[in-house]
Amino acid sequence: MKKLNALFVALGMLTSAHALAQETLRYGLESQYPPFESRNAQGELEGFDIELGKAICQVGNFDCKWVESSFDALIPALQAKKFDAINSAMNITEARGKSIDFTKPIYRIPTMLIVKQGEKLLPTAESLKGKNIGVLQGSIQETYAKKHWEPQGVTVTSYQDQNQVYNDMVAGRLDGTLVMSAAGQSGFLDKPQGKGFAFVGKPVEDDTILGSGIGFGLRKGDAKLKGELDAAITKVQTDGTVTKLAAKFFPGIDVTAAK
């Protein structure tokens, strides 16, 4: 009996040690970008990146926490150690790579232009000359539009919140928005507010600006966390979790990231 009790005590100690070994992972995000991340009517965080983050925490044995910030302030906040990893639909680009490190690419979403139906506009500088296009401040869509369109006579207006872009489109203050297709579809076109608007043309392309896919942003030199997260990401990619989440939040969109 004493041996049995000793065994239970030992098992209890092992369980406690395992719980103590669970590392806290603080995700930084901008919560106004459905279907990637947003708050529901109950004030709870929801979306693709939220469920993805939870899945990665589960397979990587992390205790998840969430810290909110505006998108353009995510990199400075990461560097200031307000959280450990950016999990906010952030594309891996050369420009961002100068300031922070990234995990391996997890998924990829094309970037497209939304305009009012019947406007006969295309995602080219020639077509958009004299027009006003809204973008999310700090996004790769802002960088793309300012490089390829603004010098050719297109007004590019930046907003801290993509929902403000949609509101100004409906109000007629903007002629369109350049946005990740999944965000534009579920965050605007699928809603009553988006009636009368549509994607036009093909996805824009510029690998240098638009990047190799979306990953988690990390502080420079955080090799330990990168190794742990890359291993967890590989697991949720190979076990079908990423594909299942994509089918739920981005039906019809191939989100496969470059190897």
Accessible surface in RSA format (square Angstrom, percent):
REM  Atomic radii and reference values for relative SASA: ProtOr
REM  Chains: A
REM  Algorithm: Lee & Richards
REM  Probe-radius: 1.40
REM  Slices: 20
REM RES _ NUM      All-atoms   Total-Side   Main-Chain    Non-polar    All polar
REM                ABS   REL    ABS   REL    ABS   REL    ABS   REL    ABS   REL
RES MET A   1   171.12  88.6 126.05  83.4  45.07 107.3 109.61  93.2  61.51  81.5
RES LYS A   2   181.84  88.7 174.23 106.9   7.61  18.1 118.93 107.0  62.91  67.0
RES LYS A   3   182.65  89.1 173.20 106.3   9.46  22.5 120.34 108.3  62.31  66.4
RES LEU A   4    84.33  47.0  79.95  57.2   4.38  11.0  82.88  58.2   1.45   3.9
RES ASN A   5    72.00  49.6  70.54  68.2   1.46   3.5  22.80  54.9  49.20  47.5
RES ALA A   6    59.55  54.7  48.19  74.4  11.35  25.8  54.81  77.2   4.73  12.5
RES LEU A   7    95.25  53.0  90.57  64.8   4.68  11.8  94.67  66.5   0.57   1.5
RES PHE A   8   122.54  61.3 114.42  70.9   8.12  21.1 114.86  69.6   7.68  22.0
RES VAL A   9    93.74  61.7  85.94  77.8   7.80  18.8  92.70  80.5   1.05   2.8
RES ALA A  10    46.21  42.5  42.46  65.5   3.75   8.5  45.41  64.0   0.80   2.1
RES LEU A  11    89.09  49.6  88.26  63.1   0.83   2.1  88.46  62.1   0.63   1.7
RES GLY A  12    35.91  44.3   0.00   N/A  35.91  44.3  33.81  92.8   2.09   4.7
RES MET A  13   130.84  67.8 122.43  81.0   8.41  20.0 106.67  90.7  24.17  32.0
RES LEU A  14   120.79  67.3 115.76  82.8   5.03  12.6 116.45  81.8   4.34  11.7
RES THR A  15    94.77  67.4  88.77  90.0   5.99  14.3  69.14  92.9  25.63  38.7
RES SER A  16    62.10  52.5  56.33  75.2   5.77  13.3  30.43  64.8  31.67  44.4
RES ALA A  17    54.27  49.9  46.58  71.9   7.70  17.5  49.68  70.0   4.59  12.2
RES HIS A  18   115.18  62.9 109.30  76.0   5.88  15.0  74.27  76.5  40.91  47.6
RES ALA A  19    64.64  59.4  48.81  75.3  15.83  36.0  53.82  75.8  10.81  28.6
RES LEU A  20   154.65  86.1 126.89  90.8  27.75  69.8 130.56  91.7  24.09  64.8
RES ALA A  21    72.95  67.1  41.53  64.1  31.42  71.5  53.87  75.9  19.08  50.5
RES GLN A  22    74.05  41.4  59.46  43.5  14.60  34.8   2.95   6.3  71.11  53.9
RES GLU A  23    67.23  38.6  60.37  45.7   6.86  16.3  36.89  71.4  30.34  24.8
RES THR A  24    66.04  47.0  51.82  52.5  14.21  33.9  27.90  37.5  38.13  57.6
RES LEU A  25     1.83   1.0   1.83   1.3   0.00   0.0   1.83   1.3   0.00   0.0
RES ARG A  26    75.68  31.8  75.68  38.6   0.00   0.0  27.31  37.3  48.37  29.3
RES TYR A  27     0.00   0.0   0.00   0.0   0.00   0.0   0.00   0.0   0.00   0.0
RES GLY A  28     0.00   0.0   0.00   N/A   0.00   0.0   0.00   0.0   0.00   0.0
RES LEU A  29     0.00   0.0   0.00   0.0   0.00   0.0   0.00   0.0   0.00   0.0
RES GLU A  30     7.75   4.5   7.75   5.9   0.00   0.0   4.25   8.2   3.50   2.9
RES SER A  31     6.20   5.2   3.48   4.6   2.72   6.3   0.00   0.0   6.20   8.7
RES GLN A  32    75.74  42.4  75.10  54.9   0.64   1.5  19.03  40.5  56.71  43.0
RES TYR A  33    13.24   6.2  13.07   7.4   0.17   0.5   9.43   7.1   3.81   4.7
RES PRO A  34    24.25  17.7  22.86  20.8   1.39   5.0  22.86  18.9   1.39   8.6
RES PRO A  35    13.35   9.7   7.91   7.2   5.44  19.8  13.35  11.0   0.00   0.0
RES PHE A  36     0.00   0.0   0.00   0.0   0.00   0.0   0.00   0.0   0.00   0.0
RES GLU A  37     0.44   0.3   0.44   0.3   0.00   0.0   0.00   0.0   0.44   0.4
RES SER A  38    18.54  15.7  18.54  24.7   0.00   0.0  10.94  23.3   7.61  10.7
RES ARG A  39   110.14  46.2  84.40  43.0  25.74  61.3  36.74  50.2  73.39  44.5
RES ASN A  40    40.24  27.7  25.56  24.7  14.68  35.4  18.38  44.2  21.86  21.1
RES ALA A  41   105.07  96.6  54.44  84.0  50.62 115.2  67.71  95.4  37.36  99.0
RES GLN A  42   135.97  76.0 100.68  73.6  35.29  84.0  52.65 112.1  83.31  63.2
RES GLY A  43    36.23  44.7   0.00   N/A  36.23  44.7  26.14  71.7  10.08  22.6
RES GLU A  44   102.09  58.6  97.03  73.4   5.06  12.0  39.46  76.3  62.62  51.1
RES LEU A  45    29.64  16.5  13.82   9.9  15.82  39.8  13.82   9.7  15.82  42.6
RES GLU A  46    76.62  44.0  74.03  56.0   2.59   6.2  25.10  48.5  51.52  42.1
RES GLY A  47     3.64   4.5   0.00   N/A   3.64   4.5   2.91   8.0   0.73   1.6
RES PHE A  48     0.00   0.0   0.00   0.0   0.00   0.0   0.00   0.0   0.00   0.0
RES ASP A  49     1.02   0.7   1.02   1.0   0.00   0.0   0.00   0.0   1.02   1.0
RES ILE A  50     2.70   1.5   2.70   2.0   0.00   0.0   2.70   1.9   0.00   0.0
RES GLU A  51    56.01  32.2  51.63  39.1   4.38  10.4  21.59  41.8  34.42  28.1
RES LEU A  52     0.22   0.1   0.22   0.2   0.00   0.0   0.22   0.2   0.00   0.0
RES GLY A  53     0.00   0.0   0.00   N/A   0.00   0.0   0.00   0.0   0.00   0.0
RES LYS A  54   113.37  55.3 107.85  66.2   5.53  13.2  62.40  56.2  50.97  54.3
RES ALA A  55    19.81  18.2  15.04  23.2   4.76  10.8  19.25  27.1   0.56   1.5
RES ILE A  56     0.00   0.0   0.00   0.0   0.00   0.0   0.00   0.0   0.00   0.0
RES CYS A  57     5.87   4.4   5.44   6.1   0.43   1.0   5.44  13.8   0.43   0.5
RES GLN A  58   152.18  85.1 125.47  91.7  26.71  63.6  42.92  91.3 109.27  82.9
RES VAL A  59    52.00  34.2  29.99  27.1  22.02  53.1  37.18  32.3  14.82  40.2
RES GLY A  60    25.88  31.9   0.00   N/A  25.88  31.9  10.78  29.6  15.11  33.8
RES ASN A  61    51.94  35.8  47.23  45.6   4.71  11.3  26.45  63.7  25.49  24.6
RES PHE A  62     9.64   4.8   2.86   1.8   6.79  17.7   2.86   1.7   6.79  19.4
RES ASP A  63    52.08  36.5  49.31  49.1   2.77   6.5   9.10  21.4  42.98  42.9
RES CYS A  64    29.28  22.1  11.70  13.0  17.58  41.3  10.82  27.4  18.46  19.9
RES LYS A  65   100.74  49.1  98.38  60.4   2.37   5.6  53.03  47.7  47.71  50.8
RES TRP A  66    62.95  25.3  33.45  16.2  29.50  69.3  23.76  12.7  39.20  63.6
RES VAL A  67    47.77  31.4  44.63  40.4   3.15   7.6  47.77  41.5   0.00   0.0
RES GLU A  68    77.64  44.6  50.64  38.3  27.00  64.3  25.60  49.5  52.04  42.5
RES SER A  69    27.99  23.7  10.34  13.8  17.65  40.7  21.08  44.9   6.92   9.7
RES SER A  70    37.49  31.7  24.32  32.5  13.17  30.3  22.38  47.6  15.11  21.2
RES PHE A  71    16.27   8.1  13.33   8.3   2.94   7.6  13.33   8.1   2.94   8.4
RES ASP A  72    48.37  33.9  25.97  25.8  22.41  53.0  12.05  28.4  36.33  36.2
RES ALA A  73    38.27  35.2  35.91  55.4   2.36   5.4  38.00  53.5   0.27   0.7
RES LEU A  74     0.00   0.0   0.00   0.0   0.00   0.0   0.00   0.0   0.00   0.0
RES ILE A  75    32.53  18.5  32.09  23.9   0.44   1.1  32.09  23.1   0.44   1.2
RES PRO A  76    74.30  54.1  68.49  62.4   5.80  21.1  70.16  57.9   4.13  25.7
RES ALA A  77    10.57   9.7   7.43  11.5   3.14   7.1  10.06  14.2   0.51   1.4
RES LEU A  78     0.00   0.0   0.00   0.0   0.00   0.0   0.00   0.0   0.00   0.0
RES GLN A  79    88.59  49.5  68.25  49.9  20.34  48.4  28.15  59.9  60.44  45.8
RES ALA A  80    64.38  59.2  32.52  50.2  31.86  72.5  44.19  62.2  20.18  53.5
RES LYS A  81   137.11  66.9 127.27  78.1   9.83  23.4  69.84  62.9  67.27  71.7
RES LYS A  82   129.55  63.2 118.42  72.7  11.13  26.5  68.82  61.9  60.73  64.7
RES PHE A  83     0.68   0.3   0.68   0.4   0.00   0.0   0.68   0.4   0.00   0.0
RES ASP A  84    21.85  15.3  21.73  21.6   0.12   0.3   5.74  13.5  16.11  16.1
RES ALA A  85     0.00   0.0   0.00   0.0   0.00   0.0   0.00   0.0   0.00   0.0
RES ILE A  86     0.00   0.0   0.00   0.0   0.00   0.0   0.00   0.0   0.00   0.0
RES ASN A  87     2.50   1.7   1.56   1.5   0.94   2.3   0.94   2.3   1.56   1.5
RES SER A  88     2.04   1.7   0.71   0.9   1.33   3.1   0.00   0.0   2.04   2.9
RES ALA A  89     4.54   4.2   0.33   0.5   4.20   9.6   0.33   0.5   4.20  11.1
RES MET A  90     2.84   1.5   2.64   1.7   0.20   0.5   2.83   2.4   0.02   0.0
RES ASN A  91     6.34   4.4   6.10   5.9   0.24   0.6   0.00   0.0   6.34   6.1
RES ILE A  92    29.93  17.0  27.94  20.8   1.98   4.8  27.94  20.1   1.98   5.4
RES THR A  93    10.75   7.6   4.03   4.1   6.72  16.0   6.61   8.9   4.14   6.3
RES GLU A  94   120.53  69.2 107.39  81.2  13.15  31.3  48.67  94.1  71.87  58.7
RES ALA A  95    68.57  63.1  57.46  88.7  11.12  25.3  59.26  83.5   9.32  24.7
RES ARG A  96    23.79  10.0  21.01  10.7   2.78   6.6  12.88  17.6  10.91   6.6
RES GLY A  97    25.45  31.4   0.00   N/A  25.45  31.4  18.22  50.0   7.23  16.2
RES LYS A  98   172.46  84.1 140.86  86.4  31.60  75.2  92.05  82.9  80.41  85.7
RES SER A  99    47.67  40.3  36.58  48.8  11.09  25.5   8.60  18.3  39.07  54.7
RES ILE A 100     0.51   0.3   0.01   0.0   0.50   1.2   0.01   0.0   0.50   1.4
RES ASP A 101    40.29  28.2  36.78  36.6   3.52   8.3  11.35  26.7  28.94  28.9
RES PHE A 102    18.73   9.4   8.63   5.3  10.11  26.3   8.63   5.2  10.11  28.9
RES THR A 103     4.32   3.1   0.00   0.0   4.32  10.3   0.00   0.0   4.32   6.5
RES LYS A 104    66.67  32.5  61.48  37.7   5.20  12.4  42.20  38.0  24.47  26.1
RES PRO A 105    29.02  21.2  27.53  25.1   1.49   5.4  27.53  22.7   1.49   9.3
RES ILE A 106     3.24   1.8   0.20   0.1   3.04   7.3   0.20   0.1   3.04   8.2
RES TYR A 107     0.70   0.3   0.70   0.4   0.00   0.0   0.70   0.5   0.00   0.0
RES ARG A 108    82.29  34.6  81.50  41.5   0.79   1.9  22.81  31.2  59.48  36.0
RES ILE A 109     8.14   4.6   0.00   0.0   8.14  19.6   0.00   0.0   8.14  22.1
RES PRO A 110    47.14  34.4  36.40  33.2  10.74  39.0  46.98  38.8   0.16   1.0
RES THR A 111     4.86   3.5   2.53   2.6   2.32   5.5   0.16   0.2   4.70   7.1
RES MET A 112    29.32  15.2  29.32  19.4   0.00   0.0  16.36  13.9  12.97  17.2
RES LEU A 113     0.00   0.0   0.00   0.0   0.00   0.0   0.00   0.0   0.00   0.0
RES ILE A 114     0.00   0.0   0.00   0.0   0.00   0.0   0.00   0.0   0.00   0.0
RES VAL A 115     1.23   0.8   1.10   1.0   0.14   0.3   1.10   1.0   0.14   0.4
RES LYS A 116   114.35  55.8 113.76  69.8   0.59   1.4  57.13  51.4  57.22  61.0
RES GLN A 117   113.18  63.3  90.98  66.5  22.20  52.9  31.48  67.0  81.70  62.0
RES GLY A 118    72.71  89.7   0.00   N/A  72.71  89.7  38.60 105.9  34.11  76.4
RES GLU A 119    83.08  47.7  65.83  49.8  17.25  41.1  10.42  20.1  72.66  59.3
RES LYS A 120   195.99  95.6 156.73  96.2  39.26  93.5 115.00 103.5  80.99  86.3
RES LEU A 121    13.11   7.3  10.81   7.7   2.29   5.8  10.81   7.6   2.29   6.2
RES LEU A 122    95.27  53.1  95.27  68.2   0.00   0.0  95.27  66.9   0.00   0.0
RES PRO A 123    17.41  12.7   9.80   8.9   7.60  27.6   9.80   8.1   7.60  47.2
RES THR A 124    62.80  44.7  59.42  60.2   3.38   8.1  58.57  78.7   4.22   6.4
RES ALA A 125    20.26  18.6  15.65  24.2   4.61  10.5  15.68  22.1   4.58  12.1
RES GLU A 126   160.61  92.2 137.44 104.0  23.17  55.2  58.50 113.2 102.11  83.4
RES SER A 127    33.03  27.9  12.32  16.4  20.70  47.7  19.00  40.5  14.02  19.6
RES LEU A 128     0.00   0.0   0.00   0.0   0.00   0.0   0.00   0.0   0.00   0.0
RES LYS A 129   143.10  69.8 126.42  77.6  16.68  39.7  68.91  62.0  74.19  79.0
RES GLY A 130    67.07  82.7   0.00   N/A  67.07  82.7  34.69  95.2  32.38  72.5
RES LYS A 131    65.21  31.8  64.72  39.7   0.49   1.2  20.92  18.8  44.30  47.2
RES ASN A 132    39.97  27.6  39.62  38.3   0.34   0.8  13.04  31.4  26.92  26.0
RES ILE A 133     0.00   0.0   0.00   0.0   0.00   0.0   0.00   0.0   0.00   0.0
RES GLY A 134     0.00   0.0   0.00   N/A   0.00   0.0   0.00   0.0   0.00   0.0
RES VAL A 135     0.00   0.0   0.00   0.0   0.00   0.0   0.00   0.0   0.00   0.0
RES LEU A 136     7.14   4.0   6.74   4.8   0.40   1.0   6.74   4.7   0.40   1.1
RES GLN A 137    58.51  32.7  57.82  42.3   0.69   1.7  11.71  24.9  46.80  35.5
RES GLY A 138    30.97  38.2   0.00   N/A  30.97  38.2  19.03  52.2  11.94  26.8
RES SER A 139     5.29   4.5   4.32   5.8   0.96   2.2   4.71  10.0   0.58   0.8
RES ILE A 140     9.84   5.6   9.20   6.9   0.64   1.5   9.51   6.8   0.33   0.9
RES GLN A 141     6.78   3.8   6.78   5.0   0.00   0.0   1.08   2.3   5.70   4.3
RES GLU A 142    25.79  14.8  25.79  19.5   0.00   0.0   2.78   5.4  23.00  18.8
RES THR A 143    67.35  47.9  61.61  62.5   5.74  13.7  42.04  56.5  25.31  38.3
RES TYR A 144    19.25   9.0  19.25  11.0   0.00   0.0   0.01   0.0  19.24  23.7
RES ALA A 145     0.00   0.0   0.00   0.0   0.00   0.0   0.00   0.0   0.00   0.0
RES LYS A 146    78.07  38.1  70.44  43.2   7.63  18.2  48.25  43.4  29.82  31.8
RES LYS A 147   121.01  59.0 102.01  62.6  19.00  45.2  70.94  63.8  50.07  53.3
RES HIS A 148    62.36  34.1  51.13  35.5  11.23  28.7  34.91  36.0  27.45  31.9
RES TRP A 149     3.79   1.5   3.79   1.8   0.00   0.0   0.67   0.4   3.12   5.1
RES GLU A 150    70.03  40.2  60.08  45.5   9.95  23.7  22.24  43.0  47.79  39.0
RES PRO A 151    92.98  67.8  51.06  46.5  41.92 152.4  64.17  53.0  28.81 179.0
RES GLN A 152   102.79  57.5  93.11  68.1   9.67  23.0  20.81  44.3  81.97  62.2
RES GLY A 153    40.06  49.4   0.00   N/A  40.06  49.4  29.45  80.8  10.61  23.8
RES VAL A 154     2.74   1.8   0.00   0.0   2.74   6.6   0.57   0.5   2.17   5.9
RES THR A 155    73.65  52.4  68.36  69.3   5.29  12.6  40.32  54.2  33.32  50.4
RES VAL A 156    11.21   7.4   0.00   0.0  11.21  27.0   0.00   0.0  11.21  30.4
RES THR A 157    44.59  31.7  41.17  41.7   3.42   8.1  38.68  52.0   5.91   8.9
RES SER A 158    38.51  32.5  14.02  18.7  24.49  56.4  13.06  27.8  25.45  35.7
RES TYR A 159    30.87  14.4  26.82  15.3   4.05  10.5  24.24  18.2   6.63   8.2
RES GLN A 160    95.60  53.5  87.36  63.8   8.24  19.6  25.65  54.6  69.96  53.1
RES ASP A 161    27.78  19.5  27.78  27.6   0.00   0.0   8.78  20.7  19.00  18.9
RES GLN A 162     3.28   1.8   3.28   2.4   0.00   0.0   2.04   4.3   1.25   0.9
RES ASN A 163    42.41  29.2  41.81  40.4   0.60   1.4  20.54  49.4  21.87  21.1
RES GLN A 164    86.38  48.3  85.12  62.2   1.26   3.0  26.58  56.6  59.80  45.4
RES VAL A 165     0.00   0.0   0.00   0.0   0.00   0.0   0.00   0.0   0.00   0.0
RES TYR A 166     4.26   2.0   4.26   2.4   0.00   0.0   3.37   2.5   0.89   1.1
RES ASN A 167    76.82  53.0  71.69  69.3   5.13  12.4  20.33  48.9  56.49  54.6
RES ASP A 168    23.87  16.7  23.87  23.8   0.00   0.0   0.46   1.1  23.41  23.3
RES MET A 169     5.47   2.8   0.13   0.1   5.34  12.7   0.13   0.1   5.34   7.1
RES VAL A 170    76.15  50.1  51.96  47.0  24.20  58.3  52.75  45.8  23.40  63.5
RES ALA A 171    57.81  53.2  19.06  29.4  38.75  88.2  30.97  43.6  26.84  71.1
RES GLY A 172    62.16  76.7   0.00   N/A  62.16  76.7  29.66  81.4  32.50  72.8
RES ARG A 173   152.07  63.8 132.96  67.8  19.11  45.5  68.98  94.3  83.08  50.4
RES LEU A 174    11.27   6.3   1.04   0.7  10.23  25.7   2.56   1.8   8.71  23.5
RES ASP A 175    53.24  37.3  43.75  43.5   9.48  22.4   8.18  19.2  45.06  44.9
RES GLY A 176     0.00   0.0   0.00   N/A   0.00   0.0   0.00   0.0   0.00   0.0
RES THR A 177     0.00   0.0   0.00   0.0   0.00   0.0   0.00   0.0   0.00   0.0
RES LEU A 178     1.18   0.7   0.00   0.0   1.18   3.0   0.00   0.0   1.18   3.2
RES VAL A 179     1.43   0.9   0.65   0.6   0.78   1.9   1.43   1.2   0.00   0.0
RES MET A 180     4.93   2.6   4.93   3.3   0.00   0.0   4.91   4.2   0.02   0.0
RES SER A 181     5.84   4.9   5.74   7.7   0.10   0.2   5.40  11.5   0.44   0.6
RES ALA A 182     2.47   2.3   0.09   0.1   2.37   5.4   1.63   2.3   0.84   2.2
RES ALA A 183     0.72   0.7   0.53   0.8   0.20   0.4   0.53   0.7   0.20   0.5
RES GLY A 184     0.00   0.0   0.00   N/A   0.00   0.0   0.00   0.0   0.00   0.0
RES GLN A 185    67.57  37.8  67.57  49.4   0.00   0.0  28.06  59.7  39.51  30.0
RES SER A 186    30.83  26.1  23.81  31.8   7.02  16.2  23.97  51.0   6.86   9.6
RES GLY A 187     2.01   2.5   0.00   N/A   2.01   2.5   0.38   1.0   1.63   3.6
RES PHE A 188     0.00   0.0   0.00   0.0   0.00   0.0   0.00   0.0   0.00   0.0
RES LEU A 189    30.83  17.2  11.74   8.4  19.09  48.0  11.74   8.2  19.09  51.4
RES ASP A 190    95.32  66.8  59.01  58.7  36.32  85.9  26.57  62.5  68.76  68.6
RES LYS A 191    91.55  44.7  86.36  53.0   5.20  12.4  53.32  48.0  38.23  40.7
RES PRO A 192   127.67  93.0 105.29  96.0  22.38  81.3 116.26  96.0  11.40  70.9
RES GLN A 193    65.63  36.7  48.18  35.2  17.44  41.5  33.27  70.8  32.35  24.5
RES GLY A 194     1.67   2.1   0.00   N/A   1.67   2.1   0.00   0.0   1.67   3.7
RES LYS A 195   180.67  88.1 157.33  96.5  23.34  55.6 108.29  97.5  72.38  77.1
RES GLY A 196    28.32  34.9   0.00   N/A  28.32  34.9  21.36  58.6   6.96  15.6
RES PHE A 197    21.68  10.8  12.91   8.0   8.77  22.8  12.91   7.8   8.77  25.1
RES ALA A 198    28.38  26.1  27.32  42.2   1.06   2.4  28.38  40.0   0.00   0.0
RES PHE A 199    51.01  25.5  31.06  19.2  19.94  51.9  31.07  18.8  19.93  57.1
RES VAL A 200    31.82  20.9  26.96  24.4   4.86  11.7  31.82  27.6   0.00   0.0
RES GLY A 201    39.49  48.7   0.00   N/A  39.49  48.7  17.16  47.1  22.33  50.0
RES LYS A 202   171.08  83.5 164.95 101.2   6.12  14.6 108.85  98.0  62.23  66.3
RES PRO A 203    56.61  41.3  47.51  43.3   9.10  33.1  47.51  39.2   9.10  56.6
RES VAL A 204    12.80   8.4   2.81   2.5   9.99  24.1   8.20   7.1   4.60  12.5
RES GLU A 205   147.20  84.5 123.71  93.6  23.49  55.9  42.47  82.2 104.72  85.5
RES ASP A 206    26.93  18.9  15.84  15.8  11.09  26.2  15.21  35.8  11.72  11.7
RES ASP A 207   108.14  75.7  94.47  94.0  13.67  32.3  34.22  80.5  73.92  73.7
RES THR A 208    75.24  53.5  68.52  69.5   6.72  16.0  39.04  52.4  36.20  54.7
RES ILE A 209    15.26   8.7  10.74   8.0   4.52  10.9  14.44  10.4   0.81   2.2
RES LEU A 210    17.43   9.7  14.70  10.5   2.73   6.9  14.70  10.3   2.73   7.3
RES GLY A 211     3.99   4.9   0.00   N/A   3.99   4.9   3.51   9.6   0.48   1.1
RES SER A 212    46.97  39.7  42.40  56.6   4.57  10.5  38.00  80.9   8.97  12.6
RES GLY A 213     0.08   0.1   0.00   N/A   0.08   0.1   0.00   0.0   0.08   0.2
RES ILE A 214     2.91   1.7   2.91   2.2   0.00   0.0   2.91   2.1   0.00   0.0
RES GLY A 215     0.72   0.9   0.00   N/A   0.72   0.9   0.00   0.0   0.72   1.6
RES PHE A 216     3.50   1.7   3.50   2.2   0.00   0.0   3.50   2.1   0.00   0.0
RES GLY A 217     0.00   0.0   0.00   N/A   0.00   0.0   0.00   0.0   0.00   0.0
RES LEU A 218     0.47   0.3   0.47   0.3   0.00   0.0   0.47   0.3   0.00   0.0
RES ARG A 219    42.72  17.9  42.16  21.5   0.56   1.3  19.00  26.0  23.71  14.4
RES LYS A 220   114.85  56.0  89.08  54.7  25.77  61.4  61.18  55.1  53.67  57.2
RES GLY A 221    65.98  81.4   0.00   N/A  65.98  81.4  40.15 110.2  25.82  57.8
RES ASP A 222    41.41  29.0  31.26  31.1  10.15  24.0  14.11  33.2  27.29  27.2
RES ALA A 223    77.83  71.6  63.85  98.5  13.97  31.8  68.41  96.3   9.42  24.9
RES LYS A 224   138.07  67.4 121.90  74.8  16.17  38.5 119.33 107.4  18.73  20.0
RES LEU A 225     9.73   5.4   9.43   6.7   0.30   0.8   9.43   6.6   0.30   0.8
RES LYS A 226    71.85  35.1  71.85  44.1   0.00   0.0  59.72  53.8  12.13  12.9
RES GLY A 227    42.21  52.1   0.00   N/A  42.21  52.1  34.88  95.7   7.33  16.4
RES GLU A 228    58.64  33.7  48.81  36.9   9.83  23.4  36.33  70.3  22.31  18.2
RES LEU A 229     0.00   0.0   0.00   0.0   0.00   0.0   0.00   0.0   0.00   0.0
RES ASP A 230    29.49  20.7  29.14  29.0   0.35   0.8  15.95  37.5  13.54  13.5
RES ALA A 231    54.67  50.3  44.07  68.0  10.60  24.1  52.73  74.3   1.94   5.1
RES ALA A 232     1.73   1.6   0.37   0.6   1.36   3.1   1.37   1.9   0.36   1.0
RES ILE A 233     0.00   0.0   0.00   0.0   0.00   0.0   0.00   0.0   0.00   0.0
RES THR A 234    54.91  39.1  54.91  55.7   0.00   0.0  45.01  60.5   9.90  15.0
RES LYS A 235   109.98  53.7 107.42  65.9   2.55   6.1  65.70  59.1  44.28  47.2
RES VAL A 236     0.77   0.5   0.77   0.7   0.00   0.0   0.77   0.7   0.00   0.0
RES GLN A 237    53.09  29.7  36.39  26.6  16.70  39.8  18.83  40.1  34.26  26.0
RES THR A 238   109.49  77.9  72.72  73.7  36.77  87.6  66.30  89.1  43.19  65.3
RES ASP A 239    81.12  56.8  51.12  50.9  30.01  71.0  42.40  99.8  38.72  38.6
RES GLY A 240    20.12  24.8   0.00   N/A  20.12  24.8  20.10  55.1   0.02   0.0
RES THR A 241    31.97  22.7  30.20  30.6   1.76   4.2  15.06  20.2  16.91  25.6
RES VAL A 242     9.79   6.4   9.79   8.9   0.00   0.0   9.79   8.5   0.00   0.0
RES THR A 243    95.36  67.8  92.47  93.7   2.90   6.9  64.87  87.1  30.49  46.1
RES LYS A 244   147.82  72.1 137.57  84.4  10.25  24.4  90.36  81.3  57.46  61.2
RES LEU A 245    17.97  10.0  17.81  12.7   0.17   0.4  17.97  12.6   0.00   0.0
RES ALA A 246     5.26   4.8   5.22   8.1   0.04   0.1   5.26   7.4   0.00   0.0
RES ALA A 247    66.98  61.6  48.88  75.4  18.10  41.2  54.74  77.1  12.24  32.4
RES LYS A 248   129.97  63.4  98.16  60.2  31.82  75.8  77.68  69.9  52.29  55.7
RES PHE A 249    37.66  18.8  26.94  16.7  10.72  27.9  29.78  18.1   7.88  22.6
RES PHE A 250     4.02   2.0   0.00   0.0   4.02  10.5   3.01   1.8   1.01   2.9
RES PRO A 251   100.09  73.0  80.26  73.2  19.83  72.1  82.62  68.2  17.48 108.6
RES GLY A 252    90.44 111.5   0.00   N/A  90.44 111.5  44.16 121.2  46.28 103.7
RES ILE A 253    44.39  25.3  29.69  22.1  14.70  35.4  33.86  24.4  10.53  28.6
RES ASP A 254   115.53  80.9  87.94  87.5  27.59  65.2  45.87 108.0  69.65  69.5
RES VAL A 255    11.40   7.5   9.49   8.6   1.91   4.6   9.49   8.2   1.91   5.2
RES THR A 256    94.37  67.1  71.53  72.5  22.84  54.4  53.47  71.8  40.90  61.8
RES ALA A 257    10.37   9.5   1.88   2.9   8.49  19.3   2.60   3.7   7.77  20.6
RES ALA A 258    54.59  50.2  36.10  55.7  18.49  42.1  47.94  67.5   6.65  17.6
RES LYS A 259   232.75 113.5 162.68  99.8  70.06 166.8 140.08 126.1  92.67  98.7
END  Absolute sums over single chains surface
CHAIN  1 A    12790.4      10105.8       2684.5       7435.2       5355.2
END  Absolute sums over all chains
TOTAL         12790.4      10105.8       2684.5       7435.2       5355.2
